[in-house]
Amino acid sequence: MLLYPPIKDLLGQVPSRYMLVNLVASRARKLSSEAESSGEPLEEKAVSLAIQEVADGTLTVEEAEEGLSAGESAQESAQTEA
């Protein structure tokens, strides 16, 4: 079984395999959640879409960290309101 794009190419975008797995998994969950809430089916598997985003350079570690910190602050504000 061949993986496209190759892991070595993906690791050029992300510093470690561990971070790559976490980045792709996080993005895939977000894509699946967005597709489910909108009722639109995904044309490809969410993991495949996330991997392609990393390979294209549209998904980076910095963007994921920014999204995570924004999500954390939204979650904190929701908890304080409750």
mmCIF file of the N, C-alpha and C atoms, coordinates in Angstrom:
data_MODEL
# 
_entry.id   MODEL 
# 
loop_
_atom_site.group_PDB 
_atom_site.id 
_atom_site.type_symbol 
_atom_site.label_atom_id 
_atom_site.label_alt_id 
_atom_site.label_comp_id 
_atom_site.label_asym_id 
_atom_site.label_entity_id 
_atom_site.label_seq_id 
_atom_site.pdbx_PDB_ins_code 
_atom_site.Cartn_x 
_atom_site.Cartn_y 
_atom_site.Cartn_z 
_atom_site.occupancy 
_atom_site.B_iso_or_equiv 
_atom_site.pdbx_formal_charge 
_atom_site.auth_seq_id 
_atom_site.auth_comp_id 
_atom_site.auth_asym_id 
_atom_site.auth_atom_id 
_atom_site.pdbx_PDB_model_num 
ATOM 1   N N  . MET A 1 1  ? 0.846   -1.181 0.000  1.00 0.00 ? 1  MET A N  1 
ATOM 2   C CA . MET A 1 1  ? 0.000   0.000  0.000  1.00 0.00 ? 1  MET A CA 1 
ATOM 3   C C  . MET A 1 1  ? 0.888   1.239  0.000  1.00 0.00 ? 1  MET A C  1 
ATOM 4   N N  . LEU A 1 2  ? 0.625   2.132  -0.924 1.00 0.00 ? 2  LEU A N  1 
ATOM 5   C CA . LEU A 1 2  ? 1.385   3.365  -1.020 1.00 0.00 ? 2  LEU A CA 1 
ATOM 6   C C  . LEU A 1 2  ? 0.585   4.507  -0.428 1.00 0.00 ? 2  LEU A C  1 
ATOM 7   N N  . LEU A 1 3  ? 1.302   5.382  0.215  1.00 0.00 ? 3  LEU A N  1 
ATOM 8   C CA . LEU A 1 3  ? 0.660   6.556  0.794  1.00 0.00 ? 3  LEU A CA 1 
ATOM 9   C C  . LEU A 1 3  ? 1.039   7.768  -0.043 1.00 0.00 ? 3  LEU A C  1 
ATOM 10  N N  . TYR A 1 4  ? 0.045   8.481  -0.504 1.00 0.00 ? 4  TYR A N  1 
ATOM 11  C CA . TYR A 1 4  ? 0.316   9.712  -1.218 1.00 0.00 ? 4  TYR A CA 1 
ATOM 12  C C  . TYR A 1 4  ? -0.361  10.848 -0.489 1.00 0.00 ? 4  TYR A C  1 
ATOM 13  N N  . PRO A 1 5  ? 0.338   11.862 -0.187 1.00 0.00 ? 5  PRO A N  1 
ATOM 14  C CA . PRO A 1 5  ? 1.755   12.112 -0.385 1.00 0.00 ? 5  PRO A CA 1 
ATOM 15  C C  . PRO A 1 5  ? 2.597   11.324 0.614  1.00 0.00 ? 5  PRO A C  1 
ATOM 16  N N  . PRO A 1 6  ? 3.843   11.061 0.276  1.00 0.00 ? 6  PRO A N  1 
ATOM 17  C CA . PRO A 1 6  ? 4.709   10.284 1.180  1.00 0.00 ? 6  PRO A CA 1 
ATOM 18  C C  . PRO A 1 6  ? 4.920   10.982 2.520  1.00 0.00 ? 6  PRO A C  1 
ATOM 19  N N  . ILE A 1 7  ? 5.119   10.177 3.544  1.00 0.00 ? 7  ILE A N  1 
ATOM 20  C CA . ILE A 1 7  ? 5.336   10.711 4.899  1.00 0.00 ? 7  ILE A CA 1 
ATOM 21  C C  . ILE A 1 7  ? 6.501   11.692 4.913  1.00 0.00 ? 7  ILE A C  1 
ATOM 22  N N  . LYS A 1 8  ? 7.576   11.376 4.190  1.00 0.00 ? 8  LYS A N  1 
ATOM 23  C CA . LYS A 1 8  ? 8.737   12.274 4.215  1.00 0.00 ? 8  LYS A CA 1 
ATOM 24  C C  . LYS A 1 8  ? 8.383   13.654 3.674  1.00 0.00 ? 8  LYS A C  1 
ATOM 25  N N  . ASP A 1 9  ? 7.464   13.732 2.709  1.00 0.00 ? 9  ASP A N  1 
ATOM 26  C CA . ASP A 1 9  ? 7.027   15.031 2.203  1.00 0.00 ? 9  ASP A CA 1 
ATOM 27  C C  . ASP A 1 9  ? 6.188   15.773 3.242  1.00 0.00 ? 9  ASP A C  1 
ATOM 28  N N  . LEU A 1 10 ? 5.330   15.031 3.940  1.00 0.00 ? 10 LEU A N  1 
ATOM 29  C CA . LEU A 1 10 ? 4.504   15.649 4.983  1.00 0.00 ? 10 LEU A CA 1 
ATOM 30  C C  . LEU A 1 10 ? 5.362   16.147 6.144  1.00 0.00 ? 10 LEU A C  1 
ATOM 31  N N  . LEU A 1 11 ? 6.424   15.402 6.454  1.00 0.00 ? 11 LEU A N  1 
ATOM 32  C CA . LEU A 1 11 ? 7.296   15.815 7.554  1.00 0.00 ? 11 LEU A CA 1 
ATOM 33  C C  . LEU A 1 11 ? 8.118   17.052 7.194  1.00 0.00 ? 11 LEU A C  1 
ATOM 34  N N  . GLY A 1 12 ? 8.132   17.421 5.937  1.00 0.00 ? 12 GLY A N  1 
ATOM 35  C CA . GLY A 1 12 ? 8.739   18.689 5.541  1.00 0.00 ? 12 GLY A CA 1 
ATOM 36  C C  . GLY A 1 12 ? 7.884   19.866 5.976  1.00 0.00 ? 12 GLY A C  1 
ATOM 37  N N  . GLN A 1 13 ? 6.591   19.616 6.190  1.00 0.00 ? 13 GLN A N  1 
ATOM 38  C CA . GLN A 1 13 ? 5.652   20.659 6.607  1.00 0.00 ? 13 GLN A CA 1 
ATOM 39  C C  . GLN A 1 13 ? 5.467   20.706 8.134  1.00 0.00 ? 13 GLN A C  1 
ATOM 40  N N  . VAL A 1 14 ? 5.656   19.546 8.777  1.00 0.00 ? 14 VAL A N  1 
ATOM 41  C CA . VAL A 1 14 ? 5.408   19.403 10.214 1.00 0.00 ? 14 VAL A CA 1 
ATOM 42  C C  . VAL A 1 14 ? 6.666   18.818 10.858 1.00 0.00 ? 14 VAL A C  1 
ATOM 43  N N  . PRO A 1 15 ? 7.084   19.320 12.019 1.00 0.00 ? 15 PRO A N  1 
ATOM 44  C CA . PRO A 1 15 ? 8.364   18.914 12.584 1.00 0.00 ? 15 PRO A CA 1 
ATOM 45  C C  . PRO A 1 15 ? 8.485   17.462 13.073 1.00 0.00 ? 15 PRO A C  1 
ATOM 46  N N  . SER A 1 16 ? 7.391   16.804 13.424 1.00 0.00 ? 16 SER A N  1 
ATOM 47  C CA . SER A 1 16 ? 7.514   15.435 13.930 1.00 0.00 ? 16 SER A CA 1 
ATOM 48  C C  . SER A 1 16 ? 6.304   14.604 13.525 1.00 0.00 ? 16 SER A C  1 
ATOM 49  N N  . ARG A 1 17 ? 6.484   13.291 13.525 1.00 0.00 ? 17 ARG A N  1 
ATOM 50  C CA . ARG A 1 17 ? 5.387   12.388 13.181 1.00 0.00 ? 17 ARG A CA 1 
ATOM 51  C C  . ARG A 1 17 ? 4.245   12.513 14.183 1.00 0.00 ? 17 ARG A C  1 
ATOM 52  N N  . TYR A 1 18 ? 4.590   12.650 15.452 1.00 0.00 ? 18 TYR A N  1 
ATOM 53  C CA . TYR A 1 18 ? 3.576   12.791 16.495 1.00 0.00 ? 18 TYR A CA 1 
ATOM 54  C C  . TYR A 1 18 ? 2.706   14.019 16.232 1.00 0.00 ? 18 TYR A C  1 
ATOM 55  N N  . MET A 1 19 ? 3.350   15.126 15.919 1.00 0.00 ? 19 MET A N  1 
ATOM 56  C CA . MET A 1 19 ? 2.608   16.358 15.660 1.00 0.00 ? 19 MET A CA 1 
ATOM 57  C C  . MET A 1 19 ? 1.778   16.227 14.382 1.00 0.00 ? 19 MET A C  1 
ATOM 58  N N  . LEU A 1 20 ? 2.310   15.525 13.394 1.00 0.00 ? 20 LEU A N  1 
ATOM 59  C CA . LEU A 1 20 ? 1.577   15.302 12.146 1.00 0.00 ? 20 LEU A CA 1 
ATOM 60  C C  . LEU A 1 20 ? 0.293   14.528 12.411 1.00 0.00 ? 20 LEU A C  1 
ATOM 61  N N  . VAL A 1 21 ? 0.389   13.468 13.191 1.00 0.00 ? 21 VAL A N  1 
ATOM 62  C CA . VAL A 1 21 ? -0.788  12.658 13.507 1.00 0.00 ? 21 VAL A CA 1 
ATOM 63  C C  . VAL A 1 21 ? -1.824  13.489 14.251 1.00 0.00 ? 21 VAL A C  1 
ATOM 64  N N  . ASN A 1 22 ? -1.382  14.256 15.218 1.00 0.00 ? 22 ASN A N  1 
ATOM 65  C CA . ASN A 1 22 ? -2.314  15.083 15.987 1.00 0.00 ? 22 ASN A CA 1 
ATOM 66  C C  . ASN A 1 22 ? -2.953  16.164 15.131 1.00 0.00 ? 22 ASN A C  1 
ATOM 67  N N  . LEU A 1 23 ? -2.161  16.774 14.266 1.00 0.00 ? 23 LEU A N  1 
ATOM 68  C CA . LEU A 1 23 ? -2.665  17.827 13.391 1.00 0.00 ? 23 LEU A CA 1 
ATOM 69  C C  . LEU A 1 23 ? -3.716  17.278 12.431 1.00 0.00 ? 23 LEU A C  1 
ATOM 70  N N  . VAL A 1 24 ? -3.407  16.154 11.792 1.00 0.00 ? 24 VAL A N  1 
ATOM 71  C CA . VAL A 1 24 ? -4.338  15.557 10.826 1.00 0.00 ? 24 VAL A CA 1 
ATOM 72  C C  . VAL A 1 24 ? -5.605  15.072 11.533 1.00 0.00 ? 24 VAL A C  1 
ATOM 73  N N  . ALA A 1 25 ? -5.450  14.427 12.678 1.00 0.00 ? 25 ALA A N  1 
ATOM 74  C CA . ALA A 1 25 ? -6.619  13.922 13.398 1.00 0.00 ? 25 ALA A CA 1 
ATOM 75  C C  . ALA A 1 25 ? -7.530  15.056 13.852 1.00 0.00 ? 25 ALA A C  1 
ATOM 76  N N  . SER A 1 26 ? -6.937  16.111 14.347 1.00 0.00 ? 26 SER A N  1 
ATOM 77  C CA . SER A 1 26 ? -7.727  17.257 14.804 1.00 0.00 ? 26 SER A CA 1 
ATOM 78  C C  . SER A 1 26 ? -8.499  17.891 13.648 1.00 0.00 ? 26 SER A C  1 
ATOM 79  N N  . ARG A 1 27 ? -7.816  18.087 12.530 1.00 0.00 ? 27 ARG A N  1 
ATOM 80  C CA . ARG A 1 27 ? -8.464  18.691 11.362 1.00 0.00 ? 27 ARG A CA 1 
ATOM 81  C C  . ARG A 1 27 ? -9.547  17.776 10.797 1.00 0.00 ? 27 ARG A C  1 
ATOM 82  N N  . ALA A 1 28 ? -9.282  16.465 10.781 1.00 0.00 ? 28 ALA A N  1 
ATOM 83  C CA . ALA A 1 28 ? -10.267 15.512 10.266 1.00 0.00 ? 28 ALA A CA 1 
ATOM 84  C C  . ALA A 1 28 ? -11.534 15.530 11.124 1.00 0.00 ? 28 ALA A C  1 
ATOM 85  N N  . ARG A 1 29 ? -11.371 15.606 12.439 1.00 0.00 ? 29 ARG A N  1 
ATOM 86  C CA . ARG A 1 29 ? -12.545 15.689 13.325 1.00 0.00 ? 29 ARG A CA 1 
ATOM 87  C C  . ARG A 1 29 ? -13.340 16.957 13.031 1.00 0.00 ? 29 ARG A C  1 
ATOM 88  N N  . LYS A 1 30 ? -12.626 18.063 12.822 1.00 0.00 ? 30 LYS A N  1 
ATOM 89  C CA . LYS A 1 30 ? -13.301 19.331 12.541 1.00 0.00 ? 30 LYS A CA 1 
ATOM 90  C C  . LYS A 1 30 ? -14.043 19.266 11.207 1.00 0.00 ? 30 LYS A C  1 
ATOM 91  N N  . LEU A 1 31 ? -13.408 18.698 10.186 1.00 0.00 ? 31 LEU A N  1 
ATOM 92  C CA . LEU A 1 31 ? -14.064 18.555 8.884  1.00 0.00 ? 31 LEU A CA 1 
ATOM 93  C C  . LEU A 1 31 ? -15.317 17.690 8.987  1.00 0.00 ? 31 LEU A C  1 
ATOM 94  N N  . SER A 1 32 ? -15.218 16.583 9.720  1.00 0.00 ? 32 SER A N  1 
ATOM 95  C CA . SER A 1 32 ? -16.365 15.690 9.888  1.00 0.00 ? 32 SER A CA 1 
ATOM 96  C C  . SER A 1 32 ? -17.496 16.384 10.625 1.00 0.00 ? 32 SER A C  1 
ATOM 97  N N  . SER A 1 33 ? -17.145 17.124 11.655 1.00 0.00 ? 33 SER A N  1 
ATOM 98  C CA . SER A 1 33 ? -18.154 17.843 12.429 1.00 0.00 ? 33 SER A CA 1 
ATOM 99  C C  . SER A 1 33 ? -18.850 18.909 11.586 1.00 0.00 ? 33 SER A C  1 
ATOM 100 N N  . GLU A 1 34 ? -18.081 19.649 10.811 1.00 0.00 ? 34 GLU A N  1 
ATOM 101 C CA . GLU A 1 34 ? -18.661 20.677 9.952  1.00 0.00 ? 34 GLU A CA 1 
ATOM 102 C C  . GLU A 1 34 ? -19.571 20.061 8.899  1.00 0.00 ? 34 GLU A C  1 
ATOM 103 N N  . ALA A 1 35 ? -19.146 18.945 8.320  1.00 0.00 ? 35 ALA A N  1 
ATOM 104 C CA . ALA A 1 35 ? -19.962 18.279 7.300  1.00 0.00 ? 35 ALA A CA 1 
ATOM 105 C C  . ALA A 1 35 ? -21.254 17.748 7.899  1.00 0.00 ? 35 ALA A C  1 
ATOM 106 N N  . GLU A 1 36 ? -21.168 17.207 9.098  1.00 0.00 ? 36 GLU A N  1 
ATOM 107 C CA . GLU A 1 36 ? -22.362 16.670 9.752  1.00 0.00 ? 36 GLU A CA 1 
ATOM 108 C C  . GLU A 1 36 ? -23.343 17.776 10.100 1.00 0.00 ? 36 GLU A C  1 
ATOM 109 N N  . SER A 1 37 ? -22.828 18.892 10.606 1.00 0.00 ? 37 SER A N  1 
ATOM 110 C CA . SER A 1 37 ? -23.730 19.977 11.005 1.00 0.00 ? 37 SER A CA 1 
ATOM 111 C C  . SER A 1 37 ? -24.372 20.659 9.793  1.00 0.00 ? 37 SER A C  1 
ATOM 112 N N  . SER A 1 38 ? -23.661 20.688 8.662  1.00 0.00 ? 38 SER A N  1 
ATOM 113 C CA . SER A 1 38 ? -24.228 21.322 7.473  1.00 0.00 ? 38 SER A CA 1 
ATOM 114 C C  . SER A 1 38 ? -25.089 20.353 6.659  1.00 0.00 ? 38 SER A C  1 
ATOM 115 N N  . GLY A 1 39 ? -24.951 19.066 6.929  1.00 0.00 ? 39 GLY A N  1 
ATOM 116 C CA . GLY A 1 39 ? -25.723 18.072 6.197  1.00 0.00 ? 39 GLY A CA 1 
ATOM 117 C C  . GLY A 1 39 ? -25.133 17.737 4.832  1.00 0.00 ? 39 GLY A C  1 
ATOM 118 N N  . GLU A 1 40 ? -23.961 18.277 4.539  1.00 0.00 ? 40 GLU A N  1 
ATOM 119 C CA . GLU A 1 40 ? -23.282 18.022 3.267  1.00 0.00 ? 40 GLU A CA 1 
ATOM 120 C C  . GLU A 1 40 ? -22.321 16.846 3.428  1.00 0.00 ? 40 GLU A C  1 
ATOM 121 N N  . PRO A 1 41 ? -22.431 15.833 2.577  1.00 0.00 ? 41 PRO A N  1 
ATOM 122 C CA . PRO A 1 41 ? -21.479 14.715 2.664  1.00 0.00 ? 41 PRO A CA 1 
ATOM 123 C C  . PRO A 1 41 ? -20.113 15.131 2.112  1.00 0.00 ? 41 PRO A C  1 
ATOM 124 N N  . LEU A 1 42 ? -19.073 14.569 2.691  1.00 0.00 ? 42 LEU A N  1 
ATOM 125 C CA . LEU A 1 42 ? -17.717 14.832 2.206  1.00 0.00 ? 42 LEU A CA 1 
ATOM 126 C C  . LEU A 1 42 ? -17.460 14.011 0.953  1.00 0.00 ? 42 LEU A C  1 
ATOM 127 N N  . GLU A 1 43 ? -16.742 14.589 0.003  1.00 0.00 ? 43 GLU A N  1 
ATOM 128 C CA . GLU A 1 43 ? -16.428 13.881 -1.238 1.00 0.00 ? 43 GLU A CA 1 
ATOM 129 C C  . GLU A 1 43 ? -15.354 12.825 -1.011 1.00 0.00 ? 43 GLU A C  1 
ATOM 130 N N  . GLU A 1 44 ? -14.474 13.063 -0.042 1.00 0.00 ? 44 GLU A N  1 
ATOM 131 C CA . GLU A 1 44 ? -13.425 12.125 0.322  1.00 0.00 ? 44 GLU A CA 1 
ATOM 132 C C  . GLU A 1 44 ? -13.473 11.940 1.827  1.00 0.00 ? 44 GLU A C  1 
ATOM 133 N N  . LYS A 1 45 ? -12.687 10.978 2.316  1.00 0.00 ? 45 LYS A N  1 
ATOM 134 C CA . LYS A 1 45 ? -12.615 10.782 3.761  1.00 0.00 ? 45 LYS A CA 1 
ATOM 135 C C  . LYS A 1 45 ? -11.964 12.008 4.394  1.00 0.00 ? 45 LYS A C  1 
ATOM 136 N N  . ALA A 1 46 ? -12.387 12.312 5.608  1.00 0.00 ? 46 ALA A N  1 
ATOM 137 C CA . ALA A 1 46 ? -11.897 13.503 6.297  1.00 0.00 ? 46 ALA A CA 1 
ATOM 138 C C  . ALA A 1 46 ? -10.392 13.451 6.507  1.00 0.00 ? 46 ALA A C  1 
ATOM 139 N N  . VAL A 1 47 ? -9.860  12.275 6.812  1.00 0.00 ? 47 VAL A N  1 
ATOM 140 C CA . VAL A 1 47 ? -8.416  12.140 7.018  1.00 0.00 ? 47 VAL A CA 1 
ATOM 141 C C  . VAL A 1 47 ? -7.671  12.431 5.715  1.00 0.00 ? 47 VAL A C  1 
ATOM 142 N N  . SER A 1 48 ? -8.188  11.947 4.599  1.00 0.00 ? 48 SER A N  1 
ATOM 143 C CA . SER A 1 48 ? -7.547  12.210 3.304  1.00 0.00 ? 48 SER A CA 1 
ATOM 144 C C  . SER A 1 48 ? -7.540  13.709 2.996  1.00 0.00 ? 48 SER A C  1 
ATOM 145 N N  . LEU A 1 49 ? -8.629  14.371 3.292  1.00 0.00 ? 49 LEU A N  1 
ATOM 146 C CA . LEU A 1 49 ? -8.701  15.821 3.064  1.00 0.00 ? 49 LEU A CA 1 
ATOM 147 C C  . LEU A 1 49 ? -7.705  16.565 3.943  1.00 0.00 ? 49 LEU A C  1 
ATOM 148 N N  . ALA A 1 50 ? -7.594  16.153 5.206  1.00 0.00 ? 50 ALA A N  1 
ATOM 149 C CA . ALA A 1 50 ? -6.666  16.799 6.135  1.00 0.00 ? 50 ALA A CA 1 
ATOM 150 C C  . ALA A 1 50 ? -5.219  16.577 5.705  1.00 0.00 ? 50 ALA A C  1 
ATOM 151 N N  . ILE A 1 51 ? -4.891  15.363 5.277  1.00 0.00 ? 51 ILE A N  1 
ATOM 152 C CA . ILE A 1 51 ? -3.532  15.078 4.802  1.00 0.00 ? 51 ILE A CA 1 
ATOM 153 C C  . ILE A 1 51 ? -3.215  15.930 3.587  1.00 0.00 ? 51 ILE A C  1 
ATOM 154 N N  . GLN A 1 52 ? -4.163  16.067 2.684  1.00 0.00 ? 52 GLN A N  1 
ATOM 155 C CA . GLN A 1 52 ? -3.931  16.881 1.482  1.00 0.00 ? 52 GLN A CA 1 
ATOM 156 C C  . GLN A 1 52 ? -3.721  18.340 1.851  1.00 0.00 ? 52 GLN A C  1 
ATOM 157 N N  . GLU A 1 53 ? -4.432  18.827 2.863  1.00 0.00 ? 53 GLU A N  1 
ATOM 158 C CA . GLU A 1 53 ? -4.236  20.203 3.319  1.00 0.00 ? 53 GLU A CA 1 
ATOM 159 C C  . GLU A 1 53 ? -2.825  20.406 3.855  1.00 0.00 ? 53 GLU A C  1 
ATOM 160 N N  . VAL A 1 54 ? -2.309  19.424 4.591  1.00 0.00 ? 54 VAL A N  1 
ATOM 161 C CA . VAL A 1 54 ? -0.937  19.516 5.095  1.00 0.00 ? 54 VAL A CA 1 
ATOM 162 C C  . VAL A 1 54 ? 0.038   19.516 3.923  1.00 0.00 ? 54 VAL A C  1 
ATOM 163 N N  . ALA A 1 55 ? -0.168  18.616 2.976  1.00 0.00 ? 55 ALA A N  1 
ATOM 164 C CA . ALA A 1 55 ? 0.725   18.514 1.818  1.00 0.00 ? 55 ALA A CA 1 
ATOM 165 C C  . ALA A 1 55 ? 0.715   19.797 0.997  1.00 0.00 ? 55 ALA A C  1 
ATOM 166 N N  . ASP A 1 56 ? -0.444  20.425 0.854  1.00 0.00 ? 56 ASP A N  1 
ATOM 167 C CA . ASP A 1 56 ? -0.564  21.668 0.084  1.00 0.00 ? 56 ASP A CA 1 
ATOM 168 C C  . ASP A 1 56 ? -0.017  22.874 0.841  1.00 0.00 ? 56 ASP A C  1 
ATOM 169 N N  . GLY A 1 57 ? 0.155   22.731 2.147  1.00 0.00 ? 57 GLY A N  1 
ATOM 170 C CA . GLY A 1 57 ? 0.632   23.848 2.960  1.00 0.00 ? 57 GLY A CA 1 
ATOM 171 C C  . GLY A 1 57 ? -0.472  24.749 3.455  1.00 0.00 ? 57 GLY A C  1 
ATOM 172 N N  . THR A 1 58 ? -1.741  24.354 3.234  1.00 0.00 ? 58 THR A N  1 
ATOM 173 C CA . THR A 1 58 ? -2.855  25.184 3.708  1.00 0.00 ? 58 THR A CA 1 
ATOM 174 C C  . THR A 1 58 ? -3.173  24.933 5.180  1.00 0.00 ? 58 THR A C  1 
ATOM 175 N N  . LEU A 1 59 ? -2.687  23.815 5.710  1.00 0.00 ? 59 LEU A N  1 
ATOM 176 C CA . LEU A 1 59 ? -2.862  23.505 7.130  1.00 0.00 ? 59 LEU A CA 1 
ATOM 177 C C  . LEU A 1 59 ? -1.485  23.411 7.757  1.00 0.00 ? 59 LEU A C  1 
ATOM 178 N N  . THR A 1 60 ? -1.206  24.300 8.690  1.00 0.00 ? 60 THR A N  1 
ATOM 179 C CA . THR A 1 60 ? 0.095   24.319 9.354  1.00 0.00 ? 60 THR A CA 1 
ATOM 180 C C  . THR A 1 60 ? -0.086  24.183 10.851 1.00 0.00 ? 60 THR A C  1 
ATOM 181 N N  . VAL A 1 61 ? 1.010   23.895 11.518 1.00 0.00 ? 61 VAL A N  1 
ATOM 182 C CA . VAL A 1 61 ? 0.980   23.745 12.974 1.00 0.00 ? 61 VAL A CA 1 
ATOM 183 C C  . VAL A 1 61 ? 0.569   25.058 13.624 1.00 0.00 ? 61 VAL A C  1 
ATOM 184 N N  . GLU A 1 62 ? 1.068   26.178 13.103 1.00 0.00 ? 62 GLU A N  1 
ATOM 185 C CA . GLU A 1 62 ? 0.753   27.481 13.679 1.00 0.00 ? 62 GLU A CA 1 
ATOM 186 C C  . GLU A 1 62 ? -0.740  27.779 13.590 1.00 0.00 ? 62 GLU A C  1 
ATOM 187 N N  . GLU A 1 63 ? -1.352  27.464 12.440 1.00 0.00 ? 63 GLU A N  1 
ATOM 188 C CA . GLU A 1 63 ? -2.790  27.697 12.284 1.00 0.00 ? 63 GLU A CA 1 
ATOM 189 C C  . GLU A 1 63 ? -3.581  26.816 13.237 1.00 0.00 ? 63 GLU A C  1 
ATOM 190 N N  . ALA A 1 64 ? -3.141  25.584 13.404 1.00 0.00 ? 64 ALA A N  1 
ATOM 191 C CA . ALA A 1 64 ? -3.838  24.668 14.308 1.00 0.00 ? 64 ALA A CA 1 
ATOM 192 C C  . ALA A 1 64 ? -3.736  25.155 15.750 1.00 0.00 ? 64 ALA A C  1 
ATOM 193 N N  . GLU A 1 65 ? -2.552  25.661 16.131 1.00 0.00 ? 65 GLU A N  1 
ATOM 194 C CA . GLU A 1 65 ? -2.388  26.168 17.497 1.00 0.00 ? 65 GLU A CA 1 
ATOM 195 C C  . GLU A 1 65 ? -3.244  27.405 17.723 1.00 0.00 ? 65 GLU A C  1 
ATOM 196 N N  . GLU A 1 66 ? -3.351  28.271 16.709 1.00 0.00 ? 66 GLU A N  1 
ATOM 197 C CA . GLU A 1 66 ? -4.202  29.456 16.831 1.00 0.00 ? 66 GLU A CA 1 
ATOM 198 C C  . GLU A 1 66 ? -5.659  29.050 16.988 1.00 0.00 ? 66 GLU A C  1 
ATOM 199 N N  . GLY A 1 67 ? -6.090  28.078 16.208 1.00 0.00 ? 67 GLY A N  1 
ATOM 200 C CA . GLY A 1 67 ? -7.461  27.585 16.308 1.00 0.00 ? 67 GLY A CA 1 
ATOM 201 C C  . GLY A 1 67 ? -7.734  26.944 17.650 1.00 0.00 ? 67 GLY A C  1 
ATOM 202 N N  . LEU A 1 68 ? -6.740  26.241 18.178 1.00 0.00 ? 68 LEU A N  1 
ATOM 203 C CA . LEU A 1 68 ? -6.886  25.596 19.473 1.00 0.00 ? 68 LEU A CA 1 
ATOM 204 C C  . LEU A 1 68 ? -7.020  26.631 20.569 1.00 0.00 ? 68 LEU A C  1 
ATOM 205 N N  . SER A 1 69 ? -6.176  27.665 20.548 1.00 0.00 ? 69 SER A N  1 
ATOM 206 C CA . SER A 1 69 ? -6.260  28.681 21.591 1.00 0.00 ? 69 SER A CA 1 
ATOM 207 C C  . SER A 1 69 ? -7.561  29.466 21.487 1.00 0.00 ? 69 SER A C  1 
ATOM 208 N N  . ALA A 1 70 ? -8.056  29.697 20.273 1.00 0.00 ? 70 ALA A N  1 
ATOM 209 C CA . ALA A 1 70 ? -9.341  30.379 20.109 1.00 0.00 ? 70 ALA A CA 1 
ATOM 210 C C  . ALA A 1 70 ? -10.466 29.502 20.626 1.00 0.00 ? 70 ALA A C  1 
ATOM 211 N N  . GLY A 1 71 ? -10.393 28.213 20.375 1.00 0.00 ? 71 GLY A N  1 
ATOM 212 C CA . GLY A 1 71 ? -11.402 27.278 20.864 1.00 0.00 ? 71 GLY A CA 1 
ATOM 213 C C  . GLY A 1 71 ? -11.389 27.176 22.374 1.00 0.00 ? 71 GLY A C  1 
ATOM 214 N N  . GLU A 1 72 ? -10.190 27.209 22.953 1.00 0.00 ? 72 GLU A N  1 
ATOM 215 C CA . GLU A 1 72 ? -10.085 27.148 24.408 1.00 0.00 ? 72 GLU A CA 1 
ATOM 216 C C  . GLU A 1 72 ? -10.687 28.378 25.049 1.00 0.00 ? 72 GLU A C  1 
ATOM 217 N N  . SER A 1 73 ? -10.435 29.565 24.478 1.00 0.00 ? 73 SER A N  1 
ATOM 218 C CA . SER A 1 73 ? -10.982 30.784 25.066 1.00 0.00 ? 73 SER A CA 1 
ATOM 219 C C  . SER A 1 73 ? -12.495 30.814 24.928 1.00 0.00 ? 73 SER A C  1 
ATOM 220 N N  . ALA A 1 74 ? -13.033 30.303 23.820 1.00 0.00 ? 74 ALA A N  1 
ATOM 221 C CA . ALA A 1 74 ? -14.480 30.229 23.657 1.00 0.00 ? 74 ALA A CA 1 
ATOM 222 C C  . ALA A 1 74 ? -15.087 29.259 24.658 1.00 0.00 ? 74 ALA A C  1 
ATOM 223 N N  . GLN A 1 75 ? -14.391 28.145 24.879 1.00 0.00 ? 75 GLN A N  1 
ATOM 224 C CA . GLN A 1 75 ? -14.885 27.156 25.834 1.00 0.00 ? 75 GLN A CA 1 
ATOM 225 C C  . GLN A 1 75 ? -14.839 27.729 27.252 1.00 0.00 ? 75 GLN A C  1 
ATOM 226 N N  . GLU A 1 76 ? -13.779 28.452 27.590 1.00 0.00 ? 76 GLU A N  1 
ATOM 227 C CA . GLU A 1 76 ? -13.660 29.052 28.913 1.00 0.00 ? 76 GLU A CA 1 
ATOM 228 C C  . GLU A 1 76 ? -14.770 30.068 29.146 1.00 0.00 ? 76 GLU A C  1 
ATOM 229 N N  . SER A 1 77 ? -15.076 30.879 28.128 1.00 0.00 ? 77 SER A N  1 
ATOM 230 C CA . SER A 1 77 ? -16.120 31.885 28.292 1.00 0.00 ? 77 SER A CA 1 
ATOM 231 C C  . SER A 1 77 ? -17.491 31.226 28.417 1.00 0.00 ? 77 SER A C  1 
ATOM 232 N N  . ALA A 1 78 ? -17.702 30.123 27.725 1.00 0.00 ? 78 ALA A N  1 
ATOM 233 C CA . ALA A 1 78 ? -18.969 29.410 27.838 1.00 0.00 ? 78 ALA A CA 1 
ATOM 234 C C  . ALA A 1 78 ? -19.114 28.807 29.226 1.00 0.00 ? 78 ALA A C  1 
ATOM 235 N N  . GLN A 1 79 ? -18.019 28.345 29.806 1.00 0.00 ? 79 GLN A N  1 
ATOM 236 C CA . GLN A 1 79 ? -18.065 27.760 31.142 1.00 0.00 ? 79 GLN A CA 1 
ATOM 237 C C  . GLN A 1 79 ? -18.328 28.830 32.193 1.00 0.00 ? 79 GLN A C  1 
ATOM 238 N N  . THR A 1 80 ? -17.760 30.030 32.015 1.00 0.00 ? 80 THR A N  1 
ATOM 239 C CA . THR A 1 80 ? -17.988 31.089 32.986 1.00 0.00 ? 80 THR A CA 1 
ATOM 240 C C  . THR A 1 80 ? -19.410 31.617 32.910 1.00 0.00 ? 80 THR A C  1 
ATOM 241 N N  . GLU A 1 81 ? -20.043 31.554 31.726 1.00 0.00 ? 81 GLU A N  1 
ATOM 242 C CA . GLU A 1 81 ? -21.408 32.017 31.579 1.00 0.00 ? 81 GLU A CA 1 
ATOM 243 C C  . GLU A 1 81 ? -22.401 31.037 32.190 1.00 0.00 ? 81 GLU A C  1 
ATOM 244 N N  . ALA A 1 82 ? -22.030 29.764 32.232 1.00 0.00 ? 82 ALA A N  1 
ATOM 245 C CA . ALA A 1 82 ? -22.943 28.728 32.714 1.00 0.00 ? 82 ALA A CA 1 
ATOM 246 C C  . ALA A 1 82 ? -23.075 28.688 34.199 1.00 0.00 ? 82 ALA A C  1 
# 
